[in-house]
Every structure is written in C-alpha cells, then in structure tokens.
C-alpha cells in the first residue's frame, strides 16, 4: 500500500512577507501554494467575474475566494486552517479589481468556518471553508456567484472557467492582472488512475480539470478560487501539479455535494 507523504508545516509570519508554503503537504509537487496566481489564460475584466475575491495577508495575495453574499466568501479549508494559530486581523479580502494595484474594496475578516470533516494532512475531500467579513461588500464590481443544484452532476469535457491573477511561470514574479483560464473536466477514472500512485483518492467530492490544448492547469497559488460553469460555481481550486506542468490534472472541490452545507452554515436561504 502506498502511503501519503503527509506533514504539517508551521509557518512563521512577518509583516509584508508573502506566504510561499502550504500548511497541508500531500506530495511535494502537488501541494497547494499560496500567492493567488494563475498560469496561462487571457486577461479579463472583473466585470465579467465580479464574484472573484482575493484573500490578502497584509498586502500580499495569500489565497483566492468566491463571493457568495454581501458578507460571505467561500474558499478552500487549507487557506484558513492556519488561522487557528494566528490572528485573523492580519488578513483581509479584496474585491472589485481587475488589477491588484487598483483600490477596489478591502474588508477585514470577522469569523471563519471550516468544514467539520476536513482533515488537514490526510485528504482534500472536505477542503472547504466560509469566511465572514466585517462589513458588507458595496463595490459596484463585487457580486455573488450563483450556486448549482445539489443534484448537479458534471461530465467529462465540460468547460470550467477559472480566474486568478497571472504568474507566467514558477520562476517569474506575479503580475497583477486578472486572467481567465478555460479548463476541461477530466474523466474521474482517468484522473483517479493518475493520482493513485501518490495516494490521493479521487472521490465524488472532487473534480479534475486540464486545459486541453496546452496542458495548463490552475496554478498552485490560485488555491481557494472559483471554477465556474455556465455562471454557476462548480468548483473550488485546490491545486495543480506545478504551474503549466503536464501530466496530472488540476484538482477542484466539487461544489454540488456541499450546497446544503453552504446554505446552512452561510445562512443563504435565497439560493
């Protein structure tokens, strides 16, 4: 039996220092990396994706997220898991910008909730969290995404639109322009076979996606961000196996199995 190589990394933080390591390491080249960046894709305007949110540590992009309501953002559980040991006053959420140099709207974080079945260091199977902000989003270019039906089942070859702030390669610095990347859902059995050797089990709670022409996957640093189908939130970006490395599909949390949990814990009766 192949065991997961698992360990928790305790992070040291200092003002102005960008996070470059993940607290949940499943395998050296498939661990999520903070930094909110994406490889490939084309420039886009936030007006086309007003649900996109950036989670900041001080002024540096730390993770991405998706606006669900005027005060709730959805992200990956491993993005907020370190907050249990740290002060959330060092973090904020920025919305309404196509370029990170723009003002947009930045709000502080009041509270967060990680899925009760999330097991850091064991699996990404319940890797989801909700973040409550201190004041409502009022920026005209910040708006909630629609959620799918809990009964929705996505099929191989469906197109995912993934948004993030672009990074050209692992070795280059991050640019600040919002990009959109088109990824194609990979058949579950095919994806499961690729990840089996790493000990990662692909369950119904997960989706796999790959950019079919170049092999690009959503970059590791985009973790926590939205993957959308037909203007509905289909997935949460968990990781890609390096920026633009071909061989393993990117991994996303599959949203439909979590719609009821989201509605209850975010108190979203109108979706």
C-alpha positions as YAML, in Angstrom:
chain: A
units: angstrom
residues:
- id: 1
  name: UNK
  ca: [0.00, 0.00, 0.00]
- id: 2
  name: UNK
  ca: [1.35, 3.36, -0.94]
- id: 3
  name: UNK
  ca: [1.10, 5.79, 1.94]
- id: 4
  name: UNK
  ca: [0.58, 9.51, 1.60]
- id: 5
  name: UNK
  ca: [3.62, 11.58, 2.39]
- id: 6
  name: UNK
  ca: [1.99, 13.92, 4.85]
- id: 7
  name: UNK
  ca: [3.19, 16.58, 7.21]
- id: 8
  name: UNK
  ca: [2.04, 19.88, 8.65]
- id: 9
  name: UNK
  ca: [4.30, 22.87, 8.12]
- id: 10
  name: UNK
  ca: [4.26, 25.50, 10.84]
- id: 11
  name: UNK
  ca: [4.51, 28.87, 9.18]
- id: 12
  name: UNK
  ca: [6.31, 31.90, 10.52]
- id: 13
  name: UNK
  ca: [4.80, 35.20, 9.58]
- id: 14
  name: UNK
  ca: [6.18, 38.71, 9.47]
- id: 15
  name: UNK
  ca: [4.62, 41.88, 8.13]
- id: 16
  name: UNK
  ca: [4.94, 42.20, 4.37]
- id: 17
  name: UNK
  ca: [6.17, 38.62, 3.92]
- id: 18
  name: UNK
  ca: [4.29, 36.65, 1.27]
- id: 19
  name: UNK
  ca: [3.34, 33.07, 2.11]
- id: 20
  name: UNK
  ca: [5.11, 30.59, -0.12]
- id: 21
  name: UNK
  ca: [4.49, 27.32, 1.69]
- id: 22
  name: UNK
  ca: [1.33, 25.40, 2.41]
- id: 23
  name: UNK
  ca: [0.33, 24.04, 5.83]
- id: 24
  name: UNK
  ca: [-1.01, 20.85, 4.25]
- id: 25
  name: UNK
  ca: [1.56, 18.95, 2.20]
- id: 26
  name: UNK
  ca: [0.30, 15.83, 0.45]
- id: 27
  name: UNK
  ca: [3.12, 15.41, -2.01]
- id: 28
  name: UNK
  ca: [5.99, 17.67, -2.96]
- id: 29
  name: UNK
  ca: [4.76, 18.61, -6.44]
- id: 30
  name: UNK
  ca: [1.01, 18.67, -5.74]
- id: 31
  name: UNK
  ca: [0.89, 20.76, -2.58]
- id: 32
  name: UNK
  ca: [-1.12, 23.98, -2.82]
- id: 33
  name: UNK
  ca: [0.99, 27.11, -2.75]
- id: 34
  name: UNK
  ca: [-0.26, 30.48, -1.61]
- id: 35
  name: UNK
  ca: [0.11, 33.51, -3.83]
- id: 36
  name: UNK
  ca: [-3.16, 33.81, -5.76]
- id: 37
  name: UNK
  ca: [-1.58, 33.37, -9.21]
- id: 38
  name: UNK
  ca: [-2.51, 31.56, -12.41]
- id: 39
  name: UNK
  ca: [-0.66, 30.25, -15.45]
- id: 40
  name: UNK
  ca: [-1.98, 30.64, -18.98]
- id: 41
  name: UNK
  ca: [-5.34, 32.11, -19.80]
- id: 42
  name: UNK
  ca: [-6.12, 35.57, -21.15]
- id: 43
  name: UNK
  ca: [-6.62, 38.96, -19.46]
- id: 44
  name: UNK
  ca: [-10.16, 39.59, -18.34]
- id: 45
  name: UNK
  ca: [-12.18, 42.29, -16.61]
- id: 46
  name: UNK
  ca: [-13.58, 41.88, -13.12]
- id: 47
  name: UNK
  ca: [-16.94, 42.99, -14.55]
- id: 48
  name: UNK
  ca: [-17.10, 39.57, -16.21]
- id: 49
  name: UNK
  ca: [-16.26, 37.77, -12.95]
- id: 50
  name: UNK
  ca: [-17.49, 40.04, -10.12]
- id: 51
  name: UNK
  ca: [-17.60, 37.09, -7.73]
- id: 52
  name: UNK
  ca: [-13.79, 36.75, -7.67]
- id: 53
  name: UNK
  ca: [-12.17, 37.69, -4.35]
- id: 54
  name: UNK
  ca: [-8.54, 37.85, -3.23]
- id: 55
  name: UNK
  ca: [-7.57, 36.92, 0.33]
- id: 56
  name: UNK
  ca: [-4.67, 39.06, 1.50]
- id: 57
  name: UNK
  ca: [-2.10, 38.60, 4.24]
- id: 58
  name: UNK
  ca: [-1.21, 42.20, 4.96]
- id: 59
  name: UNK
  ca: [-0.98, 43.48, 1.35]
- id: 60
  name: UNK
  ca: [0.13, 40.27, -0.36]
- id: 61
  name: UNK
  ca: [-2.21, 37.84, -2.10]
- id: 62
  name: UNK
  ca: [-2.50, 34.74, 0.04]
- id: 63
  name: UNK
  ca: [-5.40, 32.77, -1.48]
- id: 64
  name: UNK
  ca: [-8.43, 33.36, -3.67]
- id: 65
  name: UNK
  ca: [-12.12, 33.02, -2.90]
- id: 66
  name: UNK
  ca: [-15.65, 33.42, -4.25]
- id: 67
  name: UNK
  ca: [-18.28, 35.91, -3.11]
- id: 68
  name: UNK
  ca: [-21.48, 34.14, -2.00]
- id: 69
  name: UNK
  ca: [-23.30, 37.08, -0.44]
- id: 70
  name: UNK
  ca: [-22.66, 40.62, 0.76]
- id: 71
  name: UNK
  ca: [-20.67, 39.30, 3.74]
- id: 72
  name: UNK
  ca: [-19.69, 35.70, 2.91]
- id: 73
  name: UNK
  ca: [-16.76, 34.39, 0.86]
- id: 74
  name: UNK
  ca: [-16.16, 30.73, 0.04]
- id: 75
  name: UNK
  ca: [-12.61, 29.38, -0.14]
- id: 76
  name: UNK
  ca: [-10.54, 26.25, 0.50]
- id: 77
  name: UNK
  ca: [-10.27, 24.90, 4.03]
- id: 78
  name: UNK
  ca: [-6.49, 24.77, 3.85]
- id: 79
  name: UNK
  ca: [-6.45, 28.52, 3.15]
- id: 80
  name: UNK
  ca: [-7.94, 29.33, 6.56]
- id: 81
  name: UNK
  ca: [-6.69, 26.36, 8.59]
- id: 82
  name: UNK
  ca: [-3.53, 28.26, 9.71]
- id: 83
  name: UNK
  ca: [-5.75, 30.99, 11.16]
- id: 84
  name: UNK
  ca: [-6.48, 28.72, 14.12]
- id: 85
  name: UNK
  ca: [-2.93, 29.51, 15.31]
- id: 86
  name: UNK
  ca: [-2.73, 33.08, 14.02]
- id: 87
  name: UNK
  ca: [-4.58, 36.36, 14.36]
- id: 88
  name: UNK
  ca: [-7.16, 36.96, 11.62]
- id: 89
  name: UNK
  ca: [-6.53, 40.70, 11.94]
- id: 90
  name: UNK
  ca: [-3.55, 40.18, 9.61]
- id: 91
  name: UNK
  ca: [-5.88, 39.04, 6.82]
- id: 92
  name: UNK
  ca: [-8.41, 40.82, 4.64]
- id: 93
  name: UNK
  ca: [-10.41, 40.30, 1.46]
- id: 94
  name: UNK
  ca: [-10.13, 42.49, -1.63]
- id: 95
  name: UNK
  ca: [-12.84, 42.62, -4.31]
- id: 96
  name: UNK
  ca: [-13.85, 44.65, -7.35]
- id: 97
  name: UNK
  ca: [-10.48, 44.87, -9.15]
- id: 98
  name: UNK
  ca: [-9.06, 43.70, -12.49]
- id: 99
  name: UNK
  ca: [-5.60, 44.78, -11.34]
- id: 100
  name: UNK
  ca: [-4.34, 44.39, -7.78]
- id: 101
  name: UNK
  ca: [-2.94, 47.93, -7.91]
- id: 102
  name: UNK
  ca: [-6.50, 49.28, -8.12]
- id: 103
  name: UNK
  ca: [-8.26, 50.34, -4.93]
- id: 104
  name: UNK
  ca: [-11.42, 48.23, -5.18]
- id: 105
  name: UNK
  ca: [-12.78, 47.41, -1.72]
- id: 106
  name: UNK
  ca: [-10.82, 45.74, 1.06]
- id: 107
  name: UNK
  ca: [-12.58, 44.49, 4.19]
- id: 108
  name: UNK
  ca: [-11.44, 42.79, 7.35]
- id: 109
  name: UNK
  ca: [-12.37, 39.28, 8.46]
- id: 110
  name: UNK
  ca: [-14.74, 38.72, 11.38]
- id: 111
  name: UNK
  ca: [-15.08, 34.92, 11.53]
- id: 112
  name: UNK
  ca: [-14.50, 31.74, 9.54]
- id: 113
  name: UNK
  ca: [-15.81, 28.20, 9.50]
- id: 114
  name: UNK
  ca: [-14.04, 25.14, 8.10]
- id: 115
  name: UNK
  ca: [-15.98, 22.02, 7.16]
- id: 116
  name: UNK
  ca: [-16.14, 19.78, 10.19]
- id: 117
  name: UNK
  ca: [-14.92, 16.75, 8.18]
- id: 118
  name: UNK
  ca: [-11.84, 18.45, 6.78]
- id: 119
  name: UNK
  ca: [-8.75, 16.54, 7.87]
- id: 120
  name: UNK
  ca: [-5.60, 18.55, 7.06]
- id: 121
  name: UNK
  ca: [-2.70, 16.34, 6.20]
- id: 122
  name: UNK
  ca: [-4.96, 13.43, 5.27]
- id: 123
  name: UNK
  ca: [-7.16, 14.43, 2.34]
- id: 124
  name: UNK
  ca: [-8.60, 17.32, 0.34]
- id: 125
  name: UNK
  ca: [-12.01, 15.61, 0.38]
- id: 126
  name: UNK
  ca: [-13.77, 18.24, 2.53]
- id: 127
  name: UNK
  ca: [-11.39, 21.11, 1.82]
- id: 128
  name: UNK
  ca: [-13.90, 23.96, 2.04]
- id: 129
  name: UNK
  ca: [-14.44, 26.97, 4.32]
- id: 130
  name: UNK
  ca: [-16.63, 30.05, 4.68]
- id: 131
  name: UNK
  ca: [-15.32, 33.48, 5.65]
- id: 132
  name: UNK
  ca: [-17.50, 36.19, 7.23]
- id: 133
  name: UNK
  ca: [-16.27, 39.73, 6.63]
- id: 134
  name: UNK
  ca: [-16.60, 42.70, 8.94]
- id: 135
  name: UNK
  ca: [-18.67, 44.87, 6.63]
- id: 136
  name: UNK
  ca: [-20.78, 44.27, 3.50]
- id: 137
  name: UNK
  ca: [-19.33, 44.31, 0.02]
- id: 138
  name: UNK
  ca: [-20.59, 47.52, -1.55]
- id: 139
  name: UNK
  ca: [-18.28, 47.89, -4.54]
- id: 140
  name: UNK
  ca: [-20.26, 48.01, -7.83]
- id: 141
  name: UNK
  ca: [-17.98, 45.33, -9.32]
- id: 142
  name: UNK
  ca: [-18.45, 42.86, -6.44]
- id: 143
  name: UNK
  ca: [-21.38, 40.46, -6.68]
- id: 144
  name: UNK
  ca: [-22.24, 36.94, -5.52]
- id: 145
  name: UNK
  ca: [-21.99, 33.90, -7.76]
- id: 146
  name: UNK
  ca: [-24.90, 31.51, -8.28]
- id: 147
  name: UNK
  ca: [-24.69, 28.08, -6.72]
- id: 148
  name: UNK
  ca: [-25.67, 24.95, -8.68]
- id: 149
  name: UNK
  ca: [-28.33, 22.50, -7.62]
- id: 150
  name: UNK
  ca: [-27.16, 19.91, -5.12]
- id: 151
  name: UNK
  ca: [-28.22, 17.30, -7.69]
- id: 152
  name: UNK
  ca: [-25.94, 18.62, -10.44]
- id: 153
  name: UNK
  ca: [-23.50, 16.08, -11.87]
- id: 154
  name: UNK
  ca: [-20.70, 17.39, -14.06]
- id: 155
  name: UNK
  ca: [-19.46, 15.39, -17.01]
- id: 156
  name: UNK
  ca: [-16.06, 14.93, -18.64]
- id: 157
  name: UNK
  ca: [-15.31, 17.54, -21.34]
- id: 158
  name: UNK
  ca: [-17.43, 20.26, -19.71]
- id: 159
  name: UNK
  ca: [-15.64, 23.61, -19.64]
- id: 160
  name: UNK
  ca: [-14.52, 25.29, -16.41]
- id: 161
  name: UNK
  ca: [-13.67, 28.99, -16.27]
- id: 162
  name: UNK
  ca: [-11.02, 29.64, -13.63]
- id: 163
  name: UNK
  ca: [-9.99, 33.17, -12.63]
- id: 164
  name: UNK
  ca: [-6.87, 34.46, -10.93]
- id: 165
  name: UNK
  ca: [-4.01, 36.94, -11.05]
- id: 166
  name: UNK
  ca: [-1.47, 35.73, -13.56]
- id: 167
  name: UNK
  ca: [2.00, 34.35, -12.98]
- id: 168
  name: UNK
  ca: [3.92, 33.45, -16.14]
- id: 169
  name: UNK
  ca: [5.94, 30.58, -14.64]
- id: 170
  name: UNK
  ca: [7.11, 29.25, -11.31]
- id: 171
  name: UNK
  ca: [10.29, 31.33, -11.51]
- id: 172
  name: UNK
  ca: [8.84, 34.70, -12.53]
- id: 173
  name: UNK
  ca: [7.23, 37.36, -10.41]
- id: 174
  name: UNK
  ca: [3.49, 37.77, -10.24]
- id: 175
  name: UNK
  ca: [1.76, 40.26, -12.48]
- id: 176
  name: UNK
  ca: [-1.33, 41.92, -11.12]
- id: 177
  name: UNK
  ca: [-3.83, 41.48, -13.96]
- id: 178
  name: UNK
  ca: [-6.87, 39.24, -13.61]
- id: 179
  name: UNK
  ca: [-6.86, 36.35, -16.09]
- id: 180
  name: UNK
  ca: [-9.38, 33.68, -17.02]
- id: 181
  name: UNK
  ca: [-8.31, 30.14, -17.90]
- id: 182
  name: UNK
  ca: [-10.53, 27.61, -19.67]
- id: 183
  name: UNK
  ca: [-10.06, 24.10, -18.28]
- id: 184
  name: UNK
  ca: [-11.82, 20.90, -19.30]
- id: 185
  name: UNK
  ca: [-13.16, 18.39, -16.78]
- id: 186
  name: UNK
  ca: [-11.23, 15.12, -16.92]
- id: 187
  name: UNK
  ca: [-12.98, 11.79, -16.54]
- id: 188
  name: UNK
  ca: [-12.90, 10.71, -12.88]
- id: 189
  name: UNK
  ca: [-11.49, 7.25, -13.57]
- id: 190
  name: UNK
  ca: [-8.67, 8.70, -15.69]
- id: 191
  name: UNK
  ca: [-7.83, 11.26, -13.02]
- id: 192
  name: UNK
  ca: [-8.01, 8.67, -10.24]
- id: 193
  name: UNK
  ca: [-5.54, 6.44, -12.06]
- id: 194
  name: UNK
  ca: [-3.04, 9.31, -12.35]
- id: 195
  name: UNK
  ca: [-3.24, 10.26, -8.68]
- id: 196
  name: UNK
  ca: [-3.38, 6.73, -7.26]
- id: 197
  name: UNK
  ca: [0.40, 6.41, -7.21]
- id: 198
  name: UNK
  ca: [0.53, 9.48, -4.96]
- id: 199
  name: UNK
  ca: [-2.04, 8.05, -2.57]
- id: 200
  name: UNK
  ca: [-4.68, 10.68, -3.35]
- id: 201
  name: UNK
  ca: [-8.15, 9.14, -3.69]
- id: 202
  name: UNK
  ca: [-10.45, 10.96, -6.13]
- id: 203
  name: UNK
  ca: [-13.94, 10.84, -4.63]
- id: 204
  name: UNK
  ca: [-17.30, 12.32, -5.69]
- id: 205
  name: UNK
  ca: [-16.33, 15.41, -3.69]
- id: 206
  name: UNK
  ca: [-13.56, 16.23, -6.16]
- id: 207
  name: UNK
  ca: [-13.28, 17.31, -9.80]
- id: 208
  name: UNK
  ca: [-10.27, 17.14, -12.10]
- id: 209
  name: UNK
  ca: [-9.59, 19.65, -14.85]
- id: 210
  name: UNK
  ca: [-6.99, 20.27, -17.52]
- id: 211
  name: UNK
  ca: [-6.52, 22.88, -20.26]
- id: 212
  name: UNK
  ca: [-6.83, 20.62, -23.28]
- id: 213
  name: UNK
  ca: [-4.61, 22.48, -25.77]
- id: 214
  name: UNK
  ca: [-1.52, 23.32, -23.69]
- id: 215
  name: UNK
  ca: [-1.82, 21.11, -20.65]
- id: 216
  name: UNK
  ca: [-2.05, 24.15, -18.37]
- id: 217
  name: UNK
  ca: [-3.76, 23.62, -15.05]
- id: 218
  name: UNK
  ca: [-4.77, 26.22, -12.50]
- id: 219
  name: UNK
  ca: [-1.55, 27.24, -10.79]
- id: 220
  name: UNK
  ca: [-0.88, 26.05, -7.27]
- id: 221
  name: UNK
  ca: [-1.06, 29.58, -5.89]
- id: 222
  name: UNK
  ca: [-4.63, 30.10, -7.14]
- id: 223
  name: UNK
  ca: [-5.89, 27.84, -4.37]
- id: 224
  name: UNK
  ca: [-9.32, 28.60, -2.97]
- id: 225
  name: UNK
  ca: [-10.53, 30.43, -6.08]
- id: 226
  name: UNK
  ca: [-13.60, 29.86, -8.27]
- id: 227
  name: UNK
  ca: [-14.12, 27.42, -11.12]
- id: 228
  name: UNK
  ca: [-17.37, 28.29, -12.90]
- id: 229
  name: UNK
  ca: [-19.65, 26.53, -15.39]
- id: 230
  name: UNK
  ca: [-22.49, 28.50, -17.03]
- id: 231
  name: UNK
  ca: [-22.17, 31.30, -14.46]
- id: 232
  name: UNK
  ca: [-22.57, 28.86, -11.55]
- id: 233
  name: UNK
  ca: [-19.85, 27.92, -9.07]
- id: 234
  name: UNK
  ca: [-18.84, 24.37, -9.98]
- id: 235
  name: UNK
  ca: [-15.61, 24.03, -8.03]
- id: 236
  name: UNK
  ca: [-13.04, 25.46, -5.66]
- id: 237
  name: UNK
  ca: [-9.45, 25.35, -6.88]
- id: 238
  name: UNK
  ca: [-7.35, 23.07, -4.67]
- id: 239
  name: UNK
  ca: [-4.12, 22.60, -6.62]
- id: 240
  name: UNK
  ca: [-2.36, 21.96, -9.87]
- id: 241
  name: UNK
  ca: [0.83, 19.95, -10.12]
- id: 242
  name: UNK
  ca: [3.10, 22.93, -10.67]
- id: 243
  name: UNK
  ca: [2.39, 25.82, -13.00]
- id: 244
  name: UNK
  ca: [1.96, 24.56, -16.58]
- id: 245
  name: UNK
  ca: [3.46, 21.13, -15.86]
- id: 246
  name: UNK
  ca: [1.74, 18.45, -17.95]
- id: 247
  name: UNK
  ca: [0.86, 15.03, -16.58]
- id: 248
  name: UNK
  ca: [-1.58, 15.49, -13.72]
- id: 249
  name: UNK
  ca: [-4.93, 17.29, -13.92]
- id: 250
  name: UNK
  ca: [-5.66, 20.16, -11.56]
- id: 251
  name: UNK
  ca: [-7.85, 19.25, -8.60]
- id: 252
  name: UNK
  ca: [-11.01, 21.09, -7.55]
- id: 253
  name: UNK
  ca: [-13.55, 20.62, -4.80]
- id: 254
  name: UNK
  ca: [-16.87, 19.64, -6.40]
- id: 255
  name: UNK
  ca: [-19.49, 22.13, -5.19]
- id: 256
  name: UNK
  ca: [-22.85, 20.28, -5.62]
- id: 257
  name: UNK
  ca: [-22.22, 17.83, -2.73]
- id: 258
  name: UNK
  ca: [-21.62, 20.85, -0.48]
- id: 259
  name: UNK
  ca: [-24.54, 23.09, -1.49]
- id: 260
  name: UNK
  ca: [-26.67, 22.09, 1.51]
- id: 261
  name: UNK
  ca: [-23.74, 22.60, 3.90]
- id: 262
  name: UNK
  ca: [-23.10, 26.03, 2.38]
- id: 263
  name: UNK
  ca: [-26.73, 27.07, 2.68]
- id: 264
  name: UNK
  ca: [-26.94, 26.05, 6.32]
- id: 265
  name: UNK
  ca: [-23.65, 27.48, 7.52]
- id: 266
  name: UNK
  ca: [-23.77, 30.65, 5.42]
- id: 267
  name: UNK
  ca: [-27.49, 31.17, 6.15]
- id: 268
  name: UNK
  ca: [-28.22, 31.58, 2.46]
- id: 269
  name: UNK
  ca: [-31.93, 30.86, 2.21]
- id: 270
  name: UNK
  ca: [-32.30, 32.61, -1.14]
- id: 271
  name: UNK
  ca: [-30.02, 30.35, -3.21]
...
